[in-house]
């Protein structure tokens, strides 16, 4: 066929028509295909789809309840295997409990209709909404998480992220590796390496955990191997459960297993478990610790350590510590360093500590109440160290006990007062080992503040400060016990002071004088003495006891204590006789084994009596020293002498009365030495001299030995064996007087032997015979005669006077 121009034009027109028709057919097919996809997709997904101008929405229901709803702008295409690509996706997963919803969203997701899995192709977002309890979400408390490779399984209602998950909290940010959100349980599991950076009342802090589970339906967060690290504090536990309010704010904390807490102020606590309650602003309100509770407070000058089985902390409305209660076998130990190191301890079944908040915001101790066998002990570390270098006692320990002890503190945690009730005790141990203790119904102890140079104002916190005991008062059934220690400089073989006990109605201790004053009919007793007075004062430093007003004492001369008058015999008791003393006041020096009595002193043992302004017992030396006032012969003594041979049995015992300025009695020698203006009065005459030694009879050879007939019926009384008078001697008898330098009297024969010097022999002035002299003048009291030996006559001269 021959192609003409006309035919070419017709052909071109036909081709154009065909192309246009083909394009129109293609467009029509594509439009049909798109409508087919939109109509067929619900069947593939197994859900209902409603077309909208913004795309489409489909949801899943179970038992009439909507489980989730998926919103997508459009579905662009199918991929091989029937996968669909969804853009601008938002999946709402509903809470079956209150109808609130959480959201999974992202720009692009891939959907596998066979497995029911929707997988994010890029960044995905998870939003967990807290509600007010009525199903209304609170944007202020929403938790938002961002991750990649998020997988949502519409069959299980779980969203899984295997990589890094970053999330925002109302209080901060955080991240974890791996997360699983379970829509059915409303739980978000952070699988590992959980780290939260949160803002608290005390600034920013980190929370770390090996694993975390957020149970939205149960309103709690469970942490494994949890750690809290703030700018000023750190805490950890093997497991912790955080209970949340409806707005996701923290309400309670339950921690288990190796619970630990510490802060930069030096406070630390550890326990097996802890339960804490917080207010709506996350401020602590209460915390309970249980199982091997240990609390520490470390400061510049003092460290405090406390242990108990349980502890309860209560906080005020601002979150500051207000009270701490420790229970079951409570032990508190404190070491105080500085110029005067101290160690202090408190033990009780229960201990309650009350606090106030200082100007610096730290807790300051106000009160400590210990109940149940409470005990507070203090010792001087410096004193014990010094004692190791020197044998001299340099420090002491004290202990306060009671069924209840209440300690009060002032600003800066200064211990100021301690009150005790129920079987109270104050016990001190001196560096030389001496132990002093006093018990009573109630106790009040006052403490002095630590010197300002040793205080640490920049180290506040819970502690018992280094205050020292200033005074203590005990009332009701007071019993003081003293066990002497090893006295410094005590010679070998010297007697040790015996333990002593004092009972009274009241005891007052003054630390400045280290004295304990006992009032209310105090009664003193040790192995060798009993004593009562209106008041007694014990010097803890020197071991001295002072008794005042109405002193009455009894010295027990037993074989164990070697009584001071062991050479004398009292009625019916031999060497075991008691010696009685009354005086205005007395001073007992236990370390020196000495007892001093002052003011109208009267001592008697059987019929023997000593009276003097001052009388001193030296127990170790077995001596008595009695002295009078200056210029006055005020020491008086009365001793019973043995009856001379031939005396009638019914004859009364003859006393020897002696007066002088001073008396020294030796129990070992059984000798009484009188000095300075001595006067002795006997039944047969009166003797005056400068000094006189009076000897008592020796003790019987055996307790069962028969008494000598010389003693007659008065063998139970002490008896004068002899005495020797020296210096300016004058013997006066009825009708005669003898003078010389020495006279010796023997009770066995009733004879006085008077002698003088070569220049001045003894002289007798007799009313009948006149003046006579010789080498010796012998006065025979029983025969009432005087025998002159060595006179002018070659034989003995004898004089006799009328009786």
C-alpha positions in Angstrom: 0.0 0.0 0.0 1.2 3.4 -0.9 1.4 5.7 2.1 0.0 9.1 1.6 0.0 12.1 3.8 -3.7 11.6 4.6 -3.2 8.0 5.6 -0.3 8.9 8.0 -2.5 11.5 9.6 -5.3 9.0 10.2 -2.7 6.5 11.6 -1.3 9.0 14.0 -4.7 10.0 15.2 -5.6 6.3 15.8 -2.4 5.7 17.8 -3.0 8.7 19.9 -6.6 7.5 20.6 -5.2 4.1 21.5 -2.6 5.5 23.9 -5.1 7.7 25.6 -7.5 4.8 25.9 -4.7 2.7 27.4 -3.8 5.4 29.9 -7.4 5.8 30.9 -7.7 2.1 31.2 -4.6 1.9 33.4 -5.8 4.8 35.6 -9.1 3.1 36.0 -7.5 -0.2 36.9 -5.2 1.5 39.4 -8.2 3.2 41.0 -10.0 -0.1 41.2 -7.0 -1.8 42.6 -6.6 0.8 45.4 -10.3 0.5 46.3 -9.9 -3.3 46.4 -6.9 -3.0 48.9 -8.9 -0.8 51.2 -11.8 -3.2 51.0 -9.7 -6.4 51.4 -7.4 -5.2 54.2 -9.9 -5.7 57.1 -10.3 -9.3 56.1 -6.5 -9.9 56.1 -6.1 -8.1 59.5 -9.1 -9.8 61.0 -10.5 -6.4 62.3 -13.0 -3.9 61.3 -11.8 -0.9 59.3 -13.5 2.4 58.9 -12.3 4.7 56.1 -11.7 8.3 57.1 -10.4 11.5 55.5 -7.2 11.1 57.5 -6.6 7.5 56.7 -8.2 4.6 58.5 -8.7 3.2 62.0 -9.1 -0.4 63.1 -9.5 -2.0 66.6 -9.5 -5.3 68.3 -12.1 -6.3 70.9 -12.4 -9.2 73.3 -15.6 -10.0 75.2 -17.0 -6.6 74.2 -14.0 -4.7 75.5 -11.7 -2.8 73.2 -8.1 -4.2 73.6 -6.3 -1.8 71.3 -7.0 0.6 68.4 -4.6 1.3 65.5 -4.7 4.6 63.7 -2.8 5.0 60.4 -2.8 7.8 57.8 -2.6 5.3 54.9 -1.3 2.0 53.8 1.0 2.6 50.8 1.6 -0.8 49.4 2.0 -4.5 49.9 5.3 -6.1 49.9 6.3 -9.6 49.1 4.7 -12.1 51.4 1.7 -9.9 52.0 3.4 -7.3 54.3 1.8 -3.9 54.6 3.6 -0.6 55.2 1.7 1.8 57.5 2.6 5.5 57.9 2.0 7.8 60.8 0.8 5.0 63.1 -0.7 5.4 66.6 -1.7 2.4 68.6 -3.7 2.9 71.7 -3.6 0.0 74.2 -6.4 0.2 76.8 -6.1 -0.6 80.5 -8.8 -3.2 81.3 -8.9 -1.9 84.9 -10.0 1.7 84.4 -10.3 2.2 80.6 -7.2 4.4 80.4 -4.9 3.9 77.5 -1.2 3.8 76.7 0.2 4.6 73.3 2.7 3.1 70.8 3.4 5.5 67.9 5.8 6.0 65.0 6.2 7.4 61.5 6.4 4.0 59.8 5.6 0.4 60.7 5.6 -2.8 58.8 2.7 -5.2 59.3 2.7 -9.0 58.8 -0.9 -10.1 58.6 0.0 -13.8 59.1 1.8 -13.3 62.4 -0.1 -10.3 63.6 3.2 -8.4 64.2 3.6 -4.7 63.6 7.3 -3.7 63.5 8.7 -0.2 63.5 10.9 0.7 60.6 12.5 3.6 62.5 12.0 5.5 65.7 9.1 4.4 67.9 7.5 6.1 70.9 5.8 4.5 73.9 3.7 6.7 76.2 2.4 5.4 79.6 -0.3 7.7 81.0 -1.0 8.1 84.7 -4.6 8.8 85.5 -6.5 10.4 88.3 -8.3 7.1 89.0 -11.3 7.9 86.8 -9.7 7.0 83.5 -8.7 10.5 82.6 -5.0 10.7 81.6 -2.7 13.2 83.2 -0.1 14.6 80.8 1.9 16.0 83.7 2.8 12.5 84.9 3.2 10.7 81.5 6.2 8.4 81.0 7.5 8.6 77.4 10.0 6.1 75.9 11.9 6.3 72.6 13.4 3.2 70.9 14.1 1.6 67.6 13.0 -1.8 66.2 9.9 -1.8 68.3 7.7 -4.9 67.7 4.0 -5.0 68.6 2.2 -8.3 68.5 -1.5 -7.7 68.2 -2.2 -11.3 69.2 -0.4 -11.1 72.6 -0.8 -7.3 73.0 3.0 -7.0 73.7 5.4 -4.4 72.5 9.1 -5.5 72.5 12.2 -3.4 72.0 15.5 -5.2 71.9 17.9 -2.3 71.8 18.5 0.9 73.7 15.4 2.5 75.2 15.4 6.1 76.3 12.6 7.6 78.2 11.4 10.7 79.9 9.9 10.8 83.4 8.0 13.6 85.1 11.1 13.9 87.4 13.8 13.3 84.8 15.2 11.0 82.1 16.5 7.4 81.8 17.5 4.6 79.6 17.7 0.8 79.6 18.6 -2.0 77.2 15.6 -4.1 76.1 12.0 -3.4 77.0 8.8 -5.4 76.9 5.4 -3.7 77.3 2.5 -6.2 78.1 -0.8 -4.6 77.2 -2.8 -7.3 78.9 -1.0 -6.9 82.2 -0.3 -3.3 81.8 3.4 -3.9 82.6 6.6 -2.4 81.2 9.7 -4.6 81.8 13.1 -2.9 81.4 15.3 -6.0 80.8 18.8 -4.8 81.7 21.2 -1.8 82.5 18.5 0.4 83.8 19.6 4.0 84.6 17.4 6.9 85.7 18.5 10.5 86.2 15.8 12.0 88.4 15.3 15.3 90.3 14.5 14.9 94.0 14.0 17.3 96.9 17.8 17.2 97.4 18.8 17.7 93.8 19.6 15.4 90.9 20.3 11.7 91.4 20.8 8.5 89.5 18.9 5.3 90.0 20.5 2.1 88.7 19.0 -1.4 88.5 19.9 -4.7 86.7 16.2 -5.1 85.9 13.0 -3.0 86.4 9.3 -3.9 86.0 6.7 -1.1 85.9 3.4 -2.6 86.8 0.9 0.1 85.9 -2.1 -1.8 86.9 -0.6 -2.6 90.3 0.9 0.9 90.6 4.4 -0.3 91.4 7.9 -0.5 90.1 10.1 -3.6 90.9 13.9 -3.2 90.8 16.6 -5.8 91.0 20.0 -4.9 92.4 18.9 -1.4 92.8 21.2 1.6 93.6 20.4 5.2 94.3 23.2 7.7 93.9 22.6 11.3 94.8 24.9 14.3 95.4 24.7 13.8 99.2 23.5 10.2 99.7 23.7 6.7 98.3 21.4 3.6 98.8 21.3 0.1 97.5 19.4 -3.2 97.9 19.1 -6.6 96.2 15.5 -5.9 95.4 13.2 -2.9 95.8 9.5 -2.4 95.1 8.3 1.2 94.6 4.5 1.6 95.2 3.0 4.5 93.2 0.0 6.7 93.5 -2.5 7.1 90.7 -0.4 10.1 89.3 2.8 8.0 89.3 4.2 9.8 92.3 6.1 7.6 94.8 4.2 6.5 97.9 6.1 3.6 99.4 9.4 1.8 99.1 9.9 -1.9 100.0 13.6 -3.0 99.9 14.9 -6.5 100.6 18.3 -8.0 100.9 21.4 -6.1 102.0 19.7 -2.7 102.2 22.4 0.0 102.5 22.2 3.8 102.9 24.8 6.4 103.5 25.2 10.2 103.1 28.0 12.7 102.9 27.2 13.9 106.5 28.7 10.6 107.8 25.3 8.8 108.4 24.8 5.2 107.3 22.3 2.4 107.9 22.2 -1.2 106.8 19.5 -3.9 107.3 18.0 -6.9 105.7 14.8 -5.1 104.8 13.3 -1.6 104.7 9.8 -0.2 104.2 9.5 3.6 103.6 6.5 5.9 103.2 6.7 9.2 101.2 4.3 12.1 100.7 3.0 13.4 97.4 6.2 15.5 97.0 8.4 12.4 97.5 9.5 13.5 100.9 10.0 10.7 103.4 7.5 10.3 106.2 8.5 7.0 107.8 11.0 4.2 107.3 11.1 0.8 109.0 14.3 -1.3 109.0 14.4 -4.9 110.1 17.0 -7.7 110.5 20.5 -6.9 111.7 20.1 -3.2 111.6 23.3 -1.2 111.9 23.5 2.6 112.0 26.6 4.7 111.8 27.4 8.4 112.2 30.9 9.4 111.4 32.0 13.0 112.2 35.3 14.8 112.6 35.6 14.3 116.3 33.2 11.4 117.0 32.0 8.1 115.5 28.8 6.5 116.6 27.8 2.9 115.8 24.4 1.4 116.7 23.0 -2.1 116.2 19.5 -3.5 116.7 17.0 -6.0 115.2 14.5 -3.3 114.1 14.5 0.4 113.6 11.8 2.9 112.8 12.5 6.4 111.4 9.8 9.0 111.5 10.0 12.4 109.6 8.3 15.7 109.9 6.1 17.3 107.2 9.2 18.7 105.5 10.9 15.4 105.2 13.5 15.9 108.0 14.2 13.2 110.5 12.1 13.6 113.7 12.4 10.3 115.5 14.4 7.1 115.4 13.3 4.0 117.3 15.6 1.0 117.7 14.2 -2.2 119.2 15.5 -5.6 120.4 19.1 -5.9 121.8 20.0 -2.3 121.1 23.8 -1.5 121.4 25.2 2.0 120.7 28.9 2.7 120.7 30.7 6.0 120.3 34.3 7.0 120.1 35.2 10.6 120.7 38.6 11.8 119.6 40.4 15.1 120.2 42.1 16.5 123.3 40.2 14.2 125.7 39.4 10.9 123.9 36.3 9.1 125.2 34.5 5.9 124.5 30.8 5.8 125.2 28.2 3.0 124.9 24.4 2.6 125.5 22.6 -0.7 125.7 18.8 -1.3 126.0 16.0 -3.4 124.7 14.5 -0.3 123.1 16.0 3.1 122.3 14.0 6.1 121.0 15.9 9.2 119.6 14.0 12.5 119.1 15.5 15.1 116.7 15.0 18.7 115.7 16.2 20.4 112.5 19.1 22.8 112.9 19.6 26.0 110.9 21.8 24.1 108.5 19.0 21.6 107.8 20.7 18.7 109.5 19.1 16.7 112.3 20.1 17.6 115.9 19.5 15.2 118.8 17.0 16.4 121.4 16.2 13.3 123.5 17.2 9.7 123.8 14.9 7.3 125.8 16.2 3.8 126.6 13.9 1.2 128.0 14.5 -2.3 129.4 17.8 -3.0 131.2 19.1 0.3 129.9 22.8 1.1 130.4 25.1 4.0 129.5 28.9 3.7 129.9 31.8 6.1 129.4 35.5 5.5 129.6 38.5 7.7 129.0 40.7 6.3 126.3 43.4 8.8 127.1 43.4 7.8 130.7 43.9 4.1 130.0 46.7 5.0 127.6 48.4 7.1 130.2 47.9 4.3 132.8 49.9 1.9 130.6 52.8 4.3 130.8 52.5 5.1 134.5 51.5 3.2 137.5 49.5 6.2 138.9 45.8 6.2 138.4 44.9 9.0 135.9 41.3 8.3 134.7 38.1 6.5 135.5 35.1 4.9 133.9 31.5 5.3 134.8 28.3 3.5 134.0 24.7 4.6 134.5 21.9 1.9 134.6 18.2 1.7 135.0 15.0 0.1 133.6 14.4 3.4 131.9 16.9 6.1 131.0 16.0 9.4 129.4 18.9 11.6 128.0 18.4 15.2 127.0 20.6 17.2 124.6 21.0 20.9 123.8 22.1 22.6 120.6 25.0 20.9 118.8 24.0 17.5 120.3 25.4 18.3 123.7 24.4 15.8 126.3 23.0 17.8 129.2 20.8 15.5 131.4 20.0 11.9 132.0 17.1 10.7 134.1 16.7 7.0 135.2 13.9 5.1 136.9 13.7 1.5 138.2 16.8 -0.1 139.8 19.1 2.7 138.8 22.9 2.4 139.3 25.9 4.7 139.0 29.1 2.7 138.7 32.7 3.9 138.3 35.9 2.1 137.8 39.1 4.0 138.6 42.3 3.5 136.7 43.8 1.6 139.7 40.9 -0.9 139.5 38.8 0.5 142.4 35.1 0.0 141.7 32.4 2.3 143.2 28.7 1.8 142.6 25.5 3.1 143.9 22.0 1.9 143.3 18.6 3.6 143.9 15.0 3.9 142.8 15.5 7.0 140.6 18.5 8.8 139.1 19.1 12.3 137.7 22.5 13.0 136.1 23.7 16.4 134.7 26.4 16.8 132.2 28.7 19.7 131.4 29.1 20.8 127.8 32.3 20.1 125.9 34.8 23.0 125.9 34.3 25.2 122.8 37.9 24.6 121.6 37.0 20.9 121.1 33.6 21.2 119.6 32.9 20.7 115.9 30.2 23.1 114.8 30.5 22.1 111.2 29.9 18.4 111.9 26.2 18.1 112.9 24.2 14.9 113.0 23.0 12.1 115.2 25.4 11.5 118.1 26.1 11.5 121.8 28.4 14.4 122.3 31.6 14.3 124.4 29.9 15.9 127.4 31.3 14.9 130.8 29.3 13.8 133.9 28.9 16.8 136.2 26.5 15.6 138.9 24.1 12.8 139.7 21.3 12.4 142.3 19.9 9.0 143.3 16.8 8.8 145.5 15.1 5.9 147.3 16.8 2.8 148.8 20.3 4.0 147.9 23.1 1.4 148.3 26.7 2.4 147.7 29.3 -0.3 147.3 33.1 0.3 147.0 35.7 -2.2 146.1 39.2 -0.6 146.6 41.9 -1.0 143.9 45.6 -1.3 144.2 46.9 1.8 146.0 49.9 3.5 144.5 53.0 3.1 146.6 51.5 0.4 148.8 54.3 -1.4 150.5 54.8 -5.1 150.3 52.7 -7.0 152.8 50.6 -4.0 153.6 46.9 -4.7 154.3 44.4 -4.0 151.5 41.4 -1.9 152.1 38.3 -4.0 152.5 35.1 -3.6 150.3 32.6 -1.2 151.9 28.8 -0.7 151.6 26.7 2.4 152.5 22.9 2.5 152.6 21.0 5.8 152.5 17.8 7.5 151.3 19.6 9.9 148.9 23.0 10.1 147.1 24.4 13.2 145.3 27.5 12.9 143.1 29.5 16.0 142.3 32.1 15.4 139.5 34.1 18.6 140.2 35.0 17.3 143.7 34.5 13.6 142.7 32.4 13.3 145.8 29.3 11.3 146.6 27.2 12.7 149.4 24.8 10.3 151.1 21.8 11.6 153.2 18.9 10.1 155.0 20.3 7.9 157.8 23.3 6.6 155.9 24.8 3.4 157.2 28.4 2.4 156.5 29.8 -1.1 156.8 33.0 -2.9 155.8 34.9 -5.9 157.1 36.1 -4.1 160.3 33.6 -1.3 160.9 30.0 -0.2 161.0 29.0 3.5 161.1 25.9 5.7 161.0 25.6 9.5 160.8 23.3 12.2 159.6 25.3 12.5 156.3 28.3 10.9 154.7 30.5 12.1 151.8 32.6 9.7 149.7 35.6 11.2 147.8 35.9 8.9 144.7 39.4 10.3 143.8 41.0 9.7 147.2 38.8 6.9 148.5 38.0 8.9 151.7 34.6 8.9 153.5 33.5 11.8 155.6 30.7 11.3 158.1 29.1 14.3 159.9 26.6 14.9 162.7 25.9 12.2 165.2 28.5 9.7 164.2 28.3 6.3 165.7 30.8 3.6 164.8 31.5 0.0 165.8 34.9 -1.5 165.1 34.7 -5.3 164.9 37.8 -6.8 166.3 37.6 -10.2 164.7 40.4 -12.6 163.8 40.1 -11.9 160.1 40.5 -8.1 160.4 42.9 -8.0 163.4 40.9 -5.4 165.4 42.7 -2.3 166.5 42.3 -3.3 170.2 43.1 -7.0 169.7 45.3 -6.9 172.8 42.2 -6.1 174.9 39.5 -8.5 176.0 35.8 -7.5 176.1 33.2 -9.2 178.2 32.5 -12.8 177.1 34.1 -12.4 173.6 37.9 -12.4 174.2 39.7 -11.0 171.2 36.6 -10.8 169.1 35.2 -7.9 171.1 33.6 -4.9 169.4 34.9 -1.3 169.9 32.2 1.5 169.9 32.8 5.1 169.0 30.7 8.2 169.0 31.8 11.6 167.6 30.6 14.8 165.9 32.2 13.8 162.6 34.6 11.2 161.1 37.0 10.7 158.2 37.7 7.3 156.8 40.8 7.0 154.7 40.4 3.6 153.1 43.6 3.5 150.9 45.6 4.4 154.1 43.6 2.0 156.4 42.9 5.0 158.6 39.8 6.3 160.4 39.8 9.8 162.0 37.1 10.9 164.5 36.6 14.5 165.6 34.6 16.4 168.2 33.5 14.9 171.6 34.9 11.5 170.6 34.2 8.7 173.0 35.5 5.2 172.5 34.7 2.2 174.6 35.4 -1.5 174.5 33.9 -3.4 177.3 34.8 -1.3 180.4 37.7 0.5 178.7 36.9 4.0 177.6 38.8 6.7 175.7 37.5 10.3 175.3 39.2 13.0 173.3 38.6 15.8 170.8 40.4 13.8 168.1 41.0 10.1 167.7 42.7 8.4 164.8 42.7 4.7 164.0 45.7 3.4 162.0 44.4 -0.1 161.1 47.5 -1.2 159.2 49.8 -0.3 162.1 47.2 -1.4 164.7 47.4 1.9 166.5 45.2 4.6 168.0 46.2 8.2 168.3 44.1 10.5 170.5 44.9 14.1 171.1 43.4 17.1 172.9 43.1 20.8 172.2 46.2 23.0 172.5 46.9 23.8 176.2 44.2 21.5 177.6 44.6 18.0 178.9 41.6 16.7 177.1 42.3 13.1 176.4 40.7 10.8 179.1 41.1 7.1 179.4 39.5 4.5 181.7 41.0 1.0 182.0 40.1 -1.8 184.4 43.0 -3.3 186.3 43.2 -6.9 187.6 42.4 -7.5 191.2 45.5 -8.0 193.4 46.0 -11.3 195.3 43.7 -11.9 198.2 41.0 -9.6 196.9 37.4 -10.7 197.6 35.5 -12.2 194.7 32.7 -9.7 195.2 35.0 -6.7 195.1 34.2 -4.4 192.1 36.8 -4.1 189.4 39.2 -1.2 190.0 39.4 1.3 187.2 42.5 3.3 186.1 41.6 6.7 184.9 44.2 8.5 182.8 44.2 12.1 181.5 46.8 13.6 179.2 47.3 15.8 176.1 48.0 12.9 173.8 47.6 9.1 173.7 49.3 6.6 171.3 47.9 3.1 171.7 49.7 0.1 170.0 47.6 -3.0 169.6 50.7 -5.0 168.6 52.5 -4.1 171.9 49.3 -3.8 173.9 50.7 -0.4 175.2 49.1 3.0 175.7 51.6 5.8 175.7 50.4 9.0 177.3 52.3 12.3 177.0 52.2 15.9 178.2 50.7 16.5 181.6 49.5 13.0 182.4 47.3 12.3 185.4 46.3 8.8 186.4 43.7 8.2 189.1 43.5 4.8 190.8 41.5 3.5 193.7 44.6 3.7 195.9 45.8 7.1 194.8 46.6 9.6 192.1 49.6 9.8 189.9 51.0 12.8 187.9 53.9 12.7 185.4 55.1 14.0 182.1 54.5 10.7 180.3 53.2 7.3 181.1 53.2 3.9 179.3 50.3 1.6 180.3 50.4 -2.1 179.4 47.5 -4.4 179.1 47.5 -8.1 179.9 48.5 -10.5 177.0 45.8 -12.5 175.3 45.3 -16.1 176.6 47.4 -18.8 175.0 44.2 -20.5 173.7 40.6 -19.5 173.6 39.6 -22.4 175.8 42.4 -21.9 178.3 41.5 -21.5 182.0 41.7 -17.9 183.2 44.3 -17.1 185.8 43.0 -16.8 189.3 44.5 -13.3 189.4 41.7 -12.1 187.2 39.1 -13.4 189.6 35.5 -13.1 188.4 36.3 -10.2 186.1 38.3 -12.2 183.6 36.0 -10.9 180.8 37.1 -7.3 181.3 40.3 -5.8 179.9 42.9 -5.4 182.6 46.0 -3.3 183.2 49.1 -5.4 183.7 51.4 -2.5 184.6 52.3 1.1 183.8 55.5 3.2 183.9 55.3 6.9 184.6 58.3 9.2 183.7 59.3 12.8 184.4 58.3 14.9 187.4 56.4 12.0 188.9 54.1 12.7 191.9 52.1 9.9 193.7 49.5 11.1 196.1 47.8 8.7 198.6 45.8 9.5 201.7 48.2 11.0 204.3 51.3 10.8 202.1 52.9 11.9 198.9 55.8 10.6 196.9 57.8 12.4 194.2 60.5 11.3 191.8 61.5 10.7 188.1 59.9 7.3 187.5 57.3 5.1 189.0 56.4 1.5 188.0 53.1 0.0 188.9 52.3 -3.7 188.7 48.7 -4.7 189.0 49.4 -8.3 190.1 50.7 -7.1 193.5 49.3 -3.6 193.6 52.8 -2.1 194.2 54.2 1.2 193.1 58.0 1.5 192.8 59.1 5.1 192.9 62.7 6.1 191.9 64.6 9.3 191.2 68.1 10.3 190.1 71.3 10.2 191.9 71.2 13.9 192.4 67.5 13.9 193.4 66.4 10.6 194.9 62.7 9.9 195.4 61.0 11.7 198.4 58.2 10.6 200.6 56.3 13.1 202.7 54.3 11.1 205.2 51.8 12.7 207.6 53.0 10.5 210.5 56.7 9.9 209.7 57.6 13.2 208.0 59.9 13.3 205.0 61.8 10.2 204.0 64.0 9.3 201.1 65.9 6.4 199.6 67.0 4.7 196.5 63.5 3.3 195.9 60.1 3.8 197.6 57.8 0.9 197.4 54.1 1.6 197.9 52.1 -1.5 198.8 48.5 -0.5 198.1 46.9 -3.6 199.5 48.8 -3.3 202.8 48.7 0.5 202.7 52.4 0.6 203.5 55.5 2.3 202.1 58.8 0.5 202.0 62.0 2.6 201.8 65.0 0.8 200.2 68.5 2.2 200.2 67.8 5.0 202.7 70.0 6.4 205.6 69.3 3.4 207.9 71.1 0.1 207.2 67.8 -1.7 207.2 64.6 -1.3 205.4 62.3 1.3 206.9 58.6 0.6 206.9 55.8 3.2 207.4 52.1 2.6 208.0 49.2 5.0 208.0 45.7 4.6 209.2 43.3 3.3 206.6 
